[in-house]
Amino acid sequence: MLQNWLSPIRSKSVLHAATAAHQIGNHISIYKDYLPKLQEGQLAIIGIDAITANAIRAALYQLDHDFGVKIIDLGNVRKKEIEFLIPLLRELLESQIFPIIIGDHPSQSIAQYKAFLMLKRAISLVTVDRRIPFHESEEDKEDYLNEIINSDRSQLFHLGLLGVQSHYGPKSSYNFCEEHNFDIARLGRLRAQITEVEPIIRDADLLSFHINSIRAADAPGQNNPSPGGLFHEEACQIARYAGMSDKLRSFGVFGYTKKKDPEQQTAQSIAQMIWYFINGFDNRKGDYPVSTEGLVEYIVEIKKLDYQLTFWKSKKSGRWWMQIPVKTKESYQRHRLISCSHQDYKMACKEEFPDRLVNALKRFI
């Protein structure tokens, strides 16, 4: 029973946040006295820390409701320990319910990974953070990916890192990512052409968004805020890309500190990110290619490599994929079509290859 994990929402500031009929708070099933039935929702909001999550809910519930997707709010978990969260998230995933997780520390994203690990192998994870939260030889509480990457039983197939700023973290962490063909979209590259990070997000099973990736002027309610980082609008765009990804199964926002947010600016920023995520989810095209039906095939002859590359374009959304031209392990079959962009296809026609596609090919060779 889900009641074993969850506590209802009692905060008056949350329950009375929506005062108009068009606001989100009047269109979702909320765990107040009775737990909503899972079949009533496609998306489920879950708070890990009640103070953190309720502040964001109060802002989210006031936003305009303009969705066809069904949403339930399951309240807050009774305990914040990662091991306590895993069976709850697994239950939701098995029930085909998409969890939107609101936490106060990015290490809680490990629960996302471990819950999904029980359902699938070879997991692709995207993390939005101002630094690479991993170090081979040093232990730090902020290096929350250590447990995933360093595990002897790790099932991490691929890692995408978005919004990373080069002046945070040691060079060795960047070298490690390059050696393992992980995708790194540094802040400057992301800002110059944000549409090119959409394929990285589209390939992910899980996405973890750390608020410290947003600059302090837009999100002051965080520990150790920085003057540099994503703009609020860029964070919302990333959240919308995540919502639109048919492959993504879990979305988490972590790192909000309410006591450092007296004007609720950061709570409003996160609430708008969640709004844009829901908007993206509501506009999913259902064209993640479990087969090539509904896709248009484009073949590119690569003379210097003496083989062909096959690209596929969706008739529904206009999005692109590249097919891996080598035989893959059975556990990797659902990753064999790599998300890419029209620009990637045009470069391949000129026998030029973006680093992202080169890394993708290396993961299968």
Residue pairs with C-beta under 8 A, 6 or more apart in sequence:
2 35
2 38
2 74
2 88
2 91
3 35
5 77
5 78
5 84
5 85
5 87
5 88
6 31
6 35
6 46
6 74
6 75
6 76
6 77
6 78
6 88
7 50
7 75
7 76
7 77
7 78
8 31
8 32
8 33
8 35
8 75
9 15
9 30
9 31
9 32
9 54
9 57
9 73
9 75
9 76
10 32
11 50
11 54
11 57
11 58
13 54
13 58
14 25
14 54
14 57
14 58
14 61
15 30
15 32
17 23
17 25
17 57
17 58
17 59
17 61
17 62
18 24
18 25
18 26
18 61
18 62
19 62
20 26
22 64
22 65
23 61
23 62
23 63
23 64
23 65
24 60
24 61
24 62
24 63
24 64
24 65
24 71
24 275
25 60
25 61
25 62
26 65
27 65
27 67
27 71
28 41
28 45
28 71
28 72
28 73
29 36
29 37
29 40
29 41
29 71
29 72
29 73
30 36
30 72
30 73
30 75
31 72
31 73
31 74
31 75
35 74
35 75
36 72
36 73
36 74
38 44
38 72
38 92
38 95
38 97
40 70
40 72
41 70
41 71
41 72
41 97
42 69
42 70
42 71
42 97
42 98
42 281
43 69
43 70
43 71
43 72
43 97
43 98
43 99
43 100
43 278
43 281
44 71
44 72
44 73
44 74
44 92
44 97
44 98
44 99
44 100
45 53
45 57
45 71
45 72
45 73
45 74
45 100
45 102
45 274
46 53
46 74
46 75
46 76
46 77
46 88
46 99
46 100
46 101
46 102
47 53
47 54
47 56
47 57
47 75
47 76
47 77
47 102
47 103
48 76
48 77
48 80
48 85
48 101
48 102
48 103
48 104
48 108
49 76
49 80
49 102
49 103
49 104
50 76
51 258
52 102
52 103
52 104
52 256
52 257
52 258
53 76
53 102
54 76
55 256
55 258
55 261
55 264
55 267
56 102
56 253
56 256
56 267
56 270
56 271
56 274
57 73
57 271
58 264
58 267
59 264
59 267
59 268
59 270
59 271
59 272
60 271
60 274
60 275
62 271
63 271
63 272
63 275
66 279
67 278
67 279
67 282
68 282
69 278
69 281
69 282
71 278
72 97
77 84
77 85
77 88
78 84
80 108
82 107
82 108
82 110
82 111
82 114
85 108
85 111
85 115
86 111
86 114
86 115
86 118
87 115
88 115
89 99
89 101
89 111
89 112
89 115
89 116
89 250
90 115
90 116
90 118
90 119
92 98
92 99
93 99
93 115
93 116
93 119
93 249
93 250
94 119
98 249
98 250
98 251
98 281
99 250
99 251
99 252
100 251
100 252
100 253
100 274
100 277
101 108
101 109
101 111
101 112
101 250
101 251
101 252
101 253
101 254
102 252
102 253
102 254
102 256
102 270
103 109
103 252
103 253
103 254
103 255
104 254
104 255
104 256
104 257
105 144
105 254
105 255
106 127
106 129
106 133
106 142
106 144
106 208
106 210
106 254
106 255
107 141
107 144
108 252
108 254
109 127
109 144
109 206
109 208
109 252
109 254
110 144
110 147
110 148
112 206
112 208
112 250
112 252
113 123
113 125
113 148
113 156
113 206
115 250
116 123
116 205
116 206
116 249
116 250
117 123
117 155
120 205
121 155
121 331
122 155
122 157
122 331
122 332
122 334
122 335
123 155
123 156
123 157
123 205
123 206
124 157
124 158
124 159
124 160
124 203
124 204
124 205
124 206
124 335
125 148
125 156
125 158
125 159
125 160
125 204
125 205
125 206
125 207
125 208
126 159
126 160
126 161
126 162
126 200
126 201
126 204
126 206
126 207
126 208
126 242
127 133
127 145
127 159
127 160
127 161
127 162
127 207
127 208
127 209
127 210
128 162
128 163
128 207
128 208
128 209
128 210
128 213
128 230
128 235
128 238
129 161
129 162
129 163
129 164
129 208
129 210
129 212
129 213
130 163
130 164
130 165
130 168
130 187
130 210
130 212
130 213
130 226
130 228
130 229
131 142
131 164
131 165
131 168
131 169
132 145
132 161
132 164
132 168
132 169
132 173
132 174
132 177
132 184
133 142
133 143
133 144
133 145
133 210
134 143
134 145
134 146
134 149
134 173
134 176
135 143
135 146
135 169
135 170
135 172
135 173
136 150
136 172
136 173
136 176
137 172
139 146
145 159
148 154
148 156
149 156
149 159
157 332
157 335
157 363
158 181
158 182
158 183
158 203
158 335
158 363
159 177
159 180
159 182
159 183
160 182
160 183
160 184
160 185
160 200
160 201
160 203
160 204
161 177
161 182
161 183
161 184
161 185
162 185
162 190
162 197
162 200
162 201
162 213
162 238
163 185
163 186
163 187
163 190
163 213
163 229
163 230
163 238
164 184
164 185
164 186
164 187
165 186
165 187
165 226
165 228
165 229
166 174
166 186
174 184
177 184
178 184
181 359
181 360
181 362
181 363
182 359
183 200
183 356
183 359
185 196
185 197
185 200
187 228
187 229
187 230
189 196
190 197
190 230
190 234
191 231
191 234
194 234
194 237
194 238
195 341
196 341
196 343
197 238
197 241
198 241
198 339
198 341
199 320
199 338
199 339
199 340
199 341
199 344
199 356
200 339
200 356
201 207
201 238
201 241
201 242
201 245
201 248
202 241
202 244
202 245
202 247
202 248
202 319
202 339
203 247
203 335
203 338
203 339
204 242
204 245
204 247
204 248
205 247
205 248
205 249
205 250
206 248
206 249
206 250
206 251
206 252
207 242
207 248
207 250
207 251
207 252
208 252
208 254
209 235
209 238
209 239
209 251
209 252
209 253
209 254
209 273
210 254
210 255
211 219
211 221
211 222
211 253
211 254
211 255
211 256
211 266
211 270
212 222
212 223
212 224
212 225
212 226
212 229
212 255
213 229
213 230
213 235
214 222
214 229
214 230
214 231
214 232
214 235
214 269
215 225
215 226
215 227
215 228
215 229
215 230
215 231
216 222
216 225
216 226
216 227
216 229
217 227
218 229
218 230
218 231
218 232
218 235
218 265
218 269
219 225
219 229
219 232
219 235
219 265
219 266
219 269
219 270
220 260
220 261
220 265
220 266
221 256
221 257
221 258
221 260
221 261
221 265
221 266
221 267
222 255
222 256
222 257
222 260
222 266
223 255
223 257
223 260
225 260
230 238
232 269
232 272
235 269
235 273
236 272
236 273
236 275
236 276
237 276
239 251
239 273
239 274
239 276
239 277
239 280
240 276
240 277
240 279
240 280
241 280
242 248
242 251
242 277
242 280
243 251
243 276
243 277
243 278
243 279
243 280
243 281
243 282
243 283
243 284
244 280
244 281
244 283
244 284
244 285
245 280
245 284
245 288
246 284
246 285
246 286
246 287
246 288
247 288
251 277
253 270
253 273
253 274
256 266
256 267
256 270
258 267
260 266
261 267
285 314
285 316
285 317
285 319
286 316
287 294
287 295
287 314
287 315
287 316
287 317
287 319
289 295
289 312
289 314
289 321
289 337
290 334
292 312
294 314
294 315
294 316
295 312
295 313
295 314
295 315
295 321
296 312
296 313
296 314
296 315
297 310
297 311
297 312
298 310
298 311
298 312
298 313
298 345
299 308
299 309
299 310
299 311
300 308
300 309
300 310
300 311
300 345
300 348
300 349
301 308
302 308
302 309
302 348
302 351
303 351
304 351
307 325
308 325
309 322
309 323
309 325
309 348
310 322
310 323
310 325
311 320
311 321
311 322
311 323
311 340
311 345
311 348
312 320
312 321
312 322
312 323
312 337
313 319
313 320
313 321
313 345
314 320
314 321
318 342
319 339
320 339
320 340
320 341
320 342
320 344
320 345
321 337
321 338
321 339
321 340
322 337
322 338
322 340
322 344
322 345
322 348
322 357
322 360
323 336
323 337
323 338
324 335
324 336
324 337
324 338
324 360
324 361
324 364
325 361
326 361
326 364
326 365
328 335
328 336
328 364
332 364
335 363
336 364
338 357
338 360
340 354
340 356
340 357
343 354
344 354
344 356
344 357
347 353
347 354
348 357
